[in-house]
Amino acid sequence: MAGQTLLDKIWAQHVIADLGNGMALLHIDRHIMHDLGAPKGLAEVERQGRKVRNPELVFATPDHAISSAPGRGDDTNPIAGRFLRELRRRATDNGIRFFDLGQEGQGIVHVVGPELGISLPGLTIVCGDSHTCTHGGLGAVAFGIGSSELTHVLATQTLVQRKPKRMRVRFEGTAGAGVTPKDMILSLIGRIGAAAGTGFAVEYAGSAIRALPLEGRLTICNLSIELGAKIGMVAPDDTTFDYLHGRRYAPRGALWDQAVAFWRSLPSDEDARFDVEHVIDMAEVAPQITWGTSPQDVIAVSDAIPDPARFADPDRRKAAEAALDYMGLRPGERIEGTPVDWVFIGSCTNSRLSDLRAAAAVARGRKVAAGVNAWVVPGSEIVKRQAEAEGLHRIFREAGFEWREPGCSMCVAANGEQVPPRARSVSTSNRNFVGRQGPLARTHLASPAMAAAAAVTGAITDIRKLQGAGA
């Protein structure tokens, strides 16, 4: 028999019942909830006369709707206040751990889970948010769920799922100057398409993945959903264990040793078979920037905007034409030098301490260009406190960035924090869909360093040029 993949091993360990035709009833180890959707799910459980089955496995914090304004309160965003209070009340009533505003543990759910050790290798993890795939960077099977599934998990701690096919993407070689995990995953999406991962769980492997710190792996897995895959994974190793050791909810003492011994058994066997494999040569990956309204609309920052007429697929051609019209760009022009109005550094993709350090390295000693609004939104209260302990907030403020409170903020624009119509934004978030950052907003996805470079130059800029100048 062929060996097992990382997915195979974790999946098999969580099957309660094989339902046939590829379907299984799975045990869910962790359920993480935020302020949009979760209050309704908890209310539905109550309406049905049920109780939360395992409140000790559920964790909640506000992130989507809350304001990120400095000095915020419950009602800084009045609509968010209603969601926040209901989540706070229902979590307390049901014995669910709730991380409130200003507490260590509050922040974007996909930042909080790993940093607290709530998310661990070998677990099944769900959340009512498509970017739950982020947690797969620790070696977990993590995926987003809908509202009815959320209620089912609350009531039963189980979920019916179809086992996905298996894809492996190997990044081989050494990253070049200015190339970050964000560039790696955007480059992959641009090469194979935003639907290539549909129906697959993607395991990221290869020498370049192994060389990444844990936070970089989380960024890679975060954009798996933008590849069409519900699940993204990186096998756990010493980098994973070093990251998790001592975190609040990670095992301790003898349990830690037992956990690590188990986690070492999880990586895919050498003879494991995947349904699809891709290999990316890191020598071919440069700093990336999106030009359209899908993450697959991406090029190296040194390249010209593509001409839709050269796309063979008529649907792709039509979509590209519409995207360029929306974005106010013309084919054949260099994307570098395009003026920008807004810069957003944050989101569950790139708001961790390492991301803020990378952006601060560019901002240090420079000033935000005239006419540019630049925000830095830490991913969690813990990240915010760590960044301030290092003085990163002072670097950003002295450069002219606005230093804000933890939350999803301008990534999702569900909280009144939006890019104005037809304004151009360089964002470290994960989606550049039409209206994602606000009605008619034009979004370019990039790494934290690239976003900071756009802020201080006032235009889309190749980060390698600033790094050569001492960033």
Secondary structure as a PSIPRED ss2 file (coil, helix, strand):
# PSIPRED VFORMAT (PSIPRED V4.0)

   1 M C   1.000  0.000  0.000
   2 A C   1.000  0.000  0.000
   3 G E   0.000  0.000  1.000
   4 Q C   1.000  0.000  0.000
   5 T C   1.000  0.000  0.000
   6 L H   0.000  1.000  0.000
   7 L H   0.000  1.000  0.000
   8 D H   0.000  1.000  0.000
   9 K H   0.000  1.000  0.000
  10 I H   0.000  1.000  0.000
  11 W H   0.000  1.000  0.000
  12 A H   0.000  1.000  0.000
  13 Q H   0.000  1.000  0.000
  14 H H   0.000  1.000  0.000
  15 V E   0.000  0.000  1.000
  16 I E   0.000  0.000  1.000
  17 A E   0.000  0.000  1.000
  18 D E   0.000  0.000  1.000
  19 L E   0.000  0.000  1.000
  20 G E   0.000  0.000  1.000
  21 N C   1.000  0.000  0.000
  22 G C   1.000  0.000  0.000
  23 M E   0.000  0.000  1.000
  24 A E   0.000  0.000  1.000
  25 L E   0.000  0.000  1.000
  26 L E   0.000  0.000  1.000
  27 H E   0.000  0.000  1.000
  28 I C   1.000  0.000  0.000
  29 D C   1.000  0.000  0.000
  30 R E   0.000  0.000  1.000
  31 H E   0.000  0.000  1.000
  32 I E   0.000  0.000  1.000
  33 M E   0.000  0.000  1.000
  34 H C   1.000  0.000  0.000
  35 D C   1.000  0.000  0.000
  36 L C   1.000  0.000  0.000
  37 G C   1.000  0.000  0.000
  38 A H   0.000  1.000  0.000
  39 P H   0.000  1.000  0.000
  40 K H   0.000  1.000  0.000
  41 G H   0.000  1.000  0.000
  42 L H   0.000  1.000  0.000
  43 A H   0.000  1.000  0.000
  44 E H   0.000  1.000  0.000
  45 V H   0.000  1.000  0.000
  46 E H   0.000  1.000  0.000
  47 R H   0.000  1.000  0.000
  48 Q C   1.000  0.000  0.000
  49 G C   1.000  0.000  0.000
  50 R C   1.000  0.000  0.000
  51 K C   1.000  0.000  0.000
  52 V C   1.000  0.000  0.000
  53 R C   1.000  0.000  0.000
  54 N C   1.000  0.000  0.000
  55 P H   0.000  1.000  0.000
  56 E H   0.000  1.000  0.000
  57 L H   0.000  1.000  0.000
  58 V E   0.000  0.000  1.000
  59 F E   0.000  0.000  1.000
  60 A E   0.000  0.000  1.000
  61 T C   1.000  0.000  0.000
  62 P C   1.000  0.000  0.000
  63 D C   1.000  0.000  0.000
  64 H C   1.000  0.000  0.000
  65 A C   1.000  0.000  0.000
  66 I C   1.000  0.000  0.000
  67 S C   1.000  0.000  0.000
  68 S C   1.000  0.000  0.000
  69 A C   1.000  0.000  0.000
  70 P C   1.000  0.000  0.000
  71 G C   1.000  0.000  0.000
  72 R C   1.000  0.000  0.000
  73 G C   1.000  0.000  0.000
  74 D C   1.000  0.000  0.000
  75 D C   1.000  0.000  0.000
  76 T C   1.000  0.000  0.000
  77 N C   1.000  0.000  0.000
  78 P H   0.000  1.000  0.000
  79 I H   0.000  1.000  0.000
  80 A H   0.000  1.000  0.000
  81 G H   0.000  1.000  0.000
  82 R H   0.000  1.000  0.000
  83 F H   0.000  1.000  0.000
  84 L H   0.000  1.000  0.000
  85 R H   0.000  1.000  0.000
  86 E H   0.000  1.000  0.000
  87 L H   0.000  1.000  0.000
  88 R H   0.000  1.000  0.000
  89 R H   0.000  1.000  0.000
  90 R H   0.000  1.000  0.000
  91 A H   0.000  1.000  0.000
  92 T H   0.000  1.000  0.000
  93 D H   0.000  1.000  0.000
  94 N C   1.000  0.000  0.000
  95 G C   1.000  0.000  0.000
  96 I C   1.000  0.000  0.000
  97 R E   0.000  0.000  1.000
  98 F E   0.000  0.000  1.000
  99 F C   1.000  0.000  0.000
 100 D C   1.000  0.000  0.000
 101 L C   1.000  0.000  0.000
 102 G C   1.000  0.000  0.000
 103 Q C   1.000  0.000  0.000
 104 E C   1.000  0.000  0.000
 105 G C   1.000  0.000  0.000
 106 Q C   1.000  0.000  0.000
 107 G E   0.000  0.000  1.000
 108 I C   1.000  0.000  0.000
 109 V H   0.000  1.000  0.000
 110 H H   0.000  1.000  0.000
 111 V H   0.000  1.000  0.000
 112 V H   0.000  1.000  0.000
 113 G H   0.000  1.000  0.000
 114 P H   0.000  1.000  0.000
 115 E H   0.000  1.000  0.000
 116 L H   0.000  1.000  0.000
 117 G C   1.000  0.000  0.000
 118 I C   1.000  0.000  0.000
 119 S C   1.000  0.000  0.000
 120 L C   1.000  0.000  0.000
 121 P C   1.000  0.000  0.000
 122 G C   1.000  0.000  0.000
 123 L C   1.000  0.000  0.000
 124 T E   0.000  0.000  1.000
 125 I E   0.000  0.000  1.000
 126 V E   0.000  0.000  1.000
 127 C E   0.000  0.000  1.000
 128 G C   1.000  0.000  0.000
 129 D C   1.000  0.000  0.000
 130 S H   0.000  1.000  0.000
 131 H H   0.000  1.000  0.000
 132 T H   0.000  1.000  0.000
 133 C H   0.000  1.000  0.000
 134 T H   0.000  1.000  0.000
 135 H H   0.000  1.000  0.000
 136 G H   0.000  1.000  0.000
 137 G H   0.000  1.000  0.000
 138 L H   0.000  1.000  0.000
 139 G C   1.000  0.000  0.000
 140 A C   1.000  0.000  0.000
 141 V E   0.000  0.000  1.000
 142 A E   0.000  0.000  1.000
 143 F E   0.000  0.000  1.000
 144 G E   0.000  0.000  1.000
 145 I C   1.000  0.000  0.000
 146 G C   1.000  0.000  0.000
 147 S H   0.000  1.000  0.000
 148 S H   0.000  1.000  0.000
 149 E H   0.000  1.000  0.000
 150 L H   0.000  1.000  0.000
 151 T H   0.000  1.000  0.000
 152 H H   0.000  1.000  0.000
 153 V H   0.000  1.000  0.000
 154 L H   0.000  1.000  0.000
 155 A H   0.000  1.000  0.000
 156 T H   0.000  1.000  0.000
 157 Q C   1.000  0.000  0.000
 158 T E   0.000  0.000  1.000
 159 L E   0.000  0.000  1.000
 160 V E   0.000  0.000  1.000
 161 Q E   0.000  0.000  1.000
 162 R E   0.000  0.000  1.000
 163 K C   1.000  0.000  0.000
 164 P C   1.000  0.000  0.000
 165 K E   0.000  0.000  1.000
 166 R E   0.000  0.000  1.000
 167 M E   0.000  0.000  1.000
 168 R E   0.000  0.000  1.000
 169 V E   0.000  0.000  1.000
 170 R E   0.000  0.000  1.000
 171 F E   0.000  0.000  1.000
 172 E E   0.000  0.000  1.000
 173 G C   1.000  0.000  0.000
 174 T C   1.000  0.000  0.000
 175 A C   1.000  0.000  0.000
 176 G C   1.000  0.000  0.000
 177 A C   1.000  0.000  0.000
 178 G C   1.000  0.000  0.000
 179 V C   1.000  0.000  0.000
 180 T C   1.000  0.000  0.000
 181 P H   0.000  1.000  0.000
 182 K H   0.000  1.000  0.000
 183 D H   0.000  1.000  0.000
 184 M H   0.000  1.000  0.000
 185 I H   0.000  1.000  0.000
 186 L H   0.000  1.000  0.000
 187 S H   0.000  1.000  0.000
 188 L H   0.000  1.000  0.000
 189 I H   0.000  1.000  0.000
 190 G H   0.000  1.000  0.000
 191 R H   0.000  1.000  0.000
 192 I H   0.000  1.000  0.000
 193 G C   1.000  0.000  0.000
 194 A C   1.000  0.000  0.000
 195 A C   1.000  0.000  0.000
 196 A C   1.000  0.000  0.000
 197 G C   1.000  0.000  0.000
 198 T C   1.000  0.000  0.000
 199 G C   1.000  0.000  0.000
 200 F E   0.000  0.000  1.000
 201 A E   0.000  0.000  1.000
 202 V E   0.000  0.000  1.000
 203 E E   0.000  0.000  1.000
 204 Y E   0.000  0.000  1.000
 205 A E   0.000  0.000  1.000
 206 G C   1.000  0.000  0.000
 207 S H   0.000  1.000  0.000
 208 A H   0.000  1.000  0.000
 209 I H   0.000  1.000  0.000
 210 R H   0.000  1.000  0.000
 211 A C   1.000  0.000  0.000
 212 L C   1.000  0.000  0.000
 213 P C   1.000  0.000  0.000
 214 L H   0.000  1.000  0.000
 215 E H   0.000  1.000  0.000
 216 G H   0.000  1.000  0.000
 217 R H   0.000  1.000  0.000
 218 L H   0.000  1.000  0.000
 219 T H   0.000  1.000  0.000
 220 I H   0.000  1.000  0.000
 221 C H   0.000  1.000  0.000
 222 N H   0.000  1.000  0.000
 223 L C   1.000  0.000  0.000
 224 S C   1.000  0.000  0.000
 225 I H   0.000  1.000  0.000
 226 E H   0.000  1.000  0.000
 227 L H   0.000  1.000  0.000
 228 G C   1.000  0.000  0.000
 229 A C   1.000  0.000  0.000
 230 K C   1.000  0.000  0.000
 231 I E   0.000  0.000  1.000
 232 G E   0.000  0.000  1.000
 233 M E   0.000  0.000  1.000
 234 V C   1.000  0.000  0.000
 235 A C   1.000  0.000  0.000
 236 P C   1.000  0.000  0.000
 237 D C   1.000  0.000  0.000
 238 D H   0.000  1.000  0.000
 239 T H   0.000  1.000  0.000
 240 T H   0.000  1.000  0.000
 241 F H   0.000  1.000  0.000
 242 D H   0.000  1.000  0.000
 243 Y H   0.000  1.000  0.000
 244 L H   0.000  1.000  0.000
 245 H C   1.000  0.000  0.000
 246 G C   1.000  0.000  0.000
 247 R C   1.000  0.000  0.000
 248 R C   1.000  0.000  0.000
 249 Y C   1.000  0.000  0.000
 250 A C   1.000  0.000  0.000
 251 P C   1.000  0.000  0.000
 252 R C   1.000  0.000  0.000
 253 G H   0.000  1.000  0.000
 254 A H   0.000  1.000  0.000
 255 L H   0.000  1.000  0.000
 256 W H   0.000  1.000  0.000
 257 D H   0.000  1.000  0.000
 258 Q H   0.000  1.000  0.000
 259 A H   0.000  1.000  0.000
 260 V H   0.000  1.000  0.000
 261 A H   0.000  1.000  0.000
 262 F H   0.000  1.000  0.000
 263 W H   0.000  1.000  0.000
 264 R C   1.000  0.000  0.000
 265 S C   1.000  0.000  0.000
 266 L C   1.000  0.000  0.000
 267 P C   1.000  0.000  0.000
 268 S C   1.000  0.000  0.000
 269 D C   1.000  0.000  0.000
 270 E C   1.000  0.000  0.000
 271 D C   1.000  0.000  0.000
 272 A E   0.000  0.000  1.000
 273 R C   1.000  0.000  0.000
 274 F C   1.000  0.000  0.000
 275 D C   1.000  0.000  0.000
 276 V E   0.000  0.000  1.000
 277 E E   0.000  0.000  1.000
 278 H E   0.000  0.000  1.000
 279 V E   0.000  0.000  1.000
 280 I E   0.000  0.000  1.000
 281 D E   0.000  0.000  1.000
 282 M H   0.000  1.000  0.000
 283 A H   0.000  1.000  0.000
 284 E H   0.000  1.000  0.000
 285 V C   1.000  0.000  0.000
 286 A C   1.000  0.000  0.000
 287 P C   1.000  0.000  0.000
 288 Q E   0.000  0.000  1.000
 289 I E   0.000  0.000  1.000
 290 T E   0.000  0.000  1.000
 291 W C   1.000  0.000  0.000
 292 G C   1.000  0.000  0.000
 293 T C   1.000  0.000  0.000
 294 S C   1.000  0.000  0.000
 295 P C   1.000  0.000  0.000
 296 Q C   1.000  0.000  0.000
 297 D C   1.000  0.000  0.000
 298 V E   0.000  0.000  1.000
 299 I E   0.000  0.000  1.000
 300 A E   0.000  0.000  1.000
 301 V C   1.000  0.000  0.000
 302 S C   1.000  0.000  0.000
 303 D C   1.000  0.000  0.000
 304 A E   0.000  0.000  1.000
 305 I C   1.000  0.000  0.000
 306 P C   1.000  0.000  0.000
 307 D C   1.000  0.000  0.000
 308 P H   0.000  1.000  0.000
 309 A H   0.000  1.000  0.000
 310 R H   0.000  1.000  0.000
 311 F C   1.000  0.000  0.000
 312 A C   1.000  0.000  0.000
 313 D C   1.000  0.000  0.000
 314 P H   0.000  1.000  0.000
 315 D H   0.000  1.000  0.000
 316 R H   0.000  1.000  0.000
 317 R H   0.000  1.000  0.000
 318 K H   0.000  1.000  0.000
 319 A H   0.000  1.000  0.000
 320 A H   0.000  1.000  0.000
 321 E H   0.000  1.000  0.000
 322 A H   0.000  1.000  0.000
 323 A H   0.000  1.000  0.000
 324 L H   0.000  1.000  0.000
 325 D H   0.000  1.000  0.000
 326 Y H   0.000  1.000  0.000
 327 M H   0.000  1.000  0.000
 328 G C   1.000  0.000  0.000
 329 L C   1.000  0.000  0.000
 330 R C   1.000  0.000  0.000
 331 P C   1.000  0.000  0.000
 332 G C   1.000  0.000  0.000
 333 E C   1.000  0.000  0.000
 334 R E   0.000  0.000  1.000
 335 I C   1.000  0.000  0.000
 336 E C   1.000  0.000  0.000
 337 G C   1.000  0.000  0.000
 338 T C   1.000  0.000  0.000
 339 P E   0.000  0.000  1.000
 340 V C   1.000  0.000  0.000
 341 D C   1.000  0.000  0.000
 342 W E   0.000  0.000  1.000
 343 V E   0.000  0.000  1.000
 344 F E   0.000  0.000  1.000
 345 I E   0.000  0.000  1.000
 346 G C   1.000  0.000  0.000
 347 S C   1.000  0.000  0.000
 348 C C   1.000  0.000  0.000
 349 T C   1.000  0.000  0.000
 350 N C   1.000  0.000  0.000
 351 S C   1.000  0.000  0.000
 352 R C   1.000  0.000  0.000
 353 L H   0.000  1.000  0.000
 354 S H   0.000  1.000  0.000
 355 D H   0.000  1.000  0.000
 356 L H   0.000  1.000  0.000
 357 R H   0.000  1.000  0.000
 358 A H   0.000  1.000  0.000
 359 A H   0.000  1.000  0.000
 360 A H   0.000  1.000  0.000
 361 A H   0.000  1.000  0.000
 362 V H   0.000  1.000  0.000
 363 A H   0.000  1.000  0.000
 364 R C   1.000  0.000  0.000
 365 G C   1.000  0.000  0.000
 366 R C   1.000  0.000  0.000
 367 K C   1.000  0.000  0.000
 368 V C   1.000  0.000  0.000
 369 A C   1.000  0.000  0.000
 370 A C   1.000  0.000  0.000
 371 G C   1.000  0.000  0.000
 372 V C   1.000  0.000  0.000
 373 N E   0.000  0.000  1.000
 374 A E   0.000  0.000  1.000
 375 W E   0.000  0.000  1.000
 376 V E   0.000  0.000  1.000
 377 V C   1.000  0.000  0.000
 378 P C   1.000  0.000  0.000
 379 G C   1.000  0.000  0.000
 380 S E   0.000  0.000  1.000
 381 E H   0.000  1.000  0.000
 382 I H   0.000  1.000  0.000
 383 V H   0.000  1.000  0.000
 384 K H   0.000  1.000  0.000
 385 R H   0.000  1.000  0.000
 386 Q H   0.000  1.000  0.000
 387 A H   0.000  1.000  0.000
 388 E H   0.000  1.000  0.000
 389 A H   0.000  1.000  0.000
 390 E C   1.000  0.000  0.000
 391 G C   1.000  0.000  0.000
 392 L H   0.000  1.000  0.000
 393 H H   0.000  1.000  0.000
 394 R H   0.000  1.000  0.000
 395 I H   0.000  1.000  0.000
 396 F H   0.000  1.000  0.000
 397 R H   0.000  1.000  0.000
 398 E H   0.000  1.000  0.000
 399 A H   0.000  1.000  0.000
 400 G C   1.000  0.000  0.000
 401 F C   1.000  0.000  0.000
 402 E E   0.000  0.000  1.000
 403 W E   0.000  0.000  1.000
 404 R C   1.000  0.000  0.000
 405 E C   1.000  0.000  0.000
 406 P C   1.000  0.000  0.000
 407 G C   1.000  0.000  0.000
 408 C C   1.000  0.000  0.000
 409 S H   0.000  1.000  0.000
 410 M H   0.000  1.000  0.000
 411 C H   0.000  1.000  0.000
 412 V C   1.000  0.000  0.000
 413 A C   1.000  0.000  0.000
 414 A C   1.000  0.000  0.000
 415 N C   1.000  0.000  0.000
 416 G C   1.000  0.000  0.000
 417 E C   1.000  0.000  0.000
 418 Q C   1.000  0.000  0.000
 419 V C   1.000  0.000  0.000
 420 P C   1.000  0.000  0.000
 421 P C   1.000  0.000  0.000
 422 R C   1.000  0.000  0.000
 423 A C   1.000  0.000  0.000
 424 R E   0.000  0.000  1.000
 425 S E   0.000  0.000  1.000
 426 V E   0.000  0.000  1.000
 427 S E   0.000  0.000  1.000
 428 T C   1.000  0.000  0.000
 429 S C   1.000  0.000  0.000
 430 N C   1.000  0.000  0.000
 431 R C   1.000  0.000  0.000
 432 N C   1.000  0.000  0.000
 433 F C   1.000  0.000  0.000
 434 V C   1.000  0.000  0.000
 435 G C   1.000  0.000  0.000
 436 R C   1.000  0.000  0.000
 437 Q C   1.000  0.000  0.000
 438 G C   1.000  0.000  0.000
 439 P C   1.000  0.000  0.000
 440 L C   1.000  0.000  0.000
 441 A C   1.000  0.000  0.000
 442 R E   0.000  0.000  1.000
 443 T E   0.000  0.000  1.000
 444 H E   0.000  0.000  1.000
 445 L E   0.000  0.000  1.000
 446 A C   1.000  0.000  0.000
 447 S C   1.000  0.000  0.000
 448 P H   0.000  1.000  0.000
 449 A H   0.000  1.000  0.000
 450 M H   0.000  1.000  0.000
 451 A H   0.000  1.000  0.000
 452 A H   0.000  1.000  0.000
 453 A H   0.000  1.000  0.000
 454 A H   0.000  1.000  0.000
 455 A H   0.000  1.000  0.000
 456 V H   0.000  1.000  0.000
 457 T H   0.000  1.000  0.000
 458 G C   1.000  0.000  0.000
 459 A E   0.000  0.000  1.000
 460 I C   1.000  0.000  0.000
 461 T C   1.000  0.000  0.000
 462 D C   1.000  0.000  0.000
 463 I H   0.000  1.000  0.000
 464 R H   0.000  1.000  0.000
 465 K H   0.000  1.000  0.000
 466 L H   0.000  1.000  0.000
 467 Q H   0.000  1.000  0.000
 468 G C   1.000  0.000  0.000
 469 A C   1.000  0.000  0.000
 470 G C   1.000  0.000  0.000
 471 A C   1.000  0.000  0.000
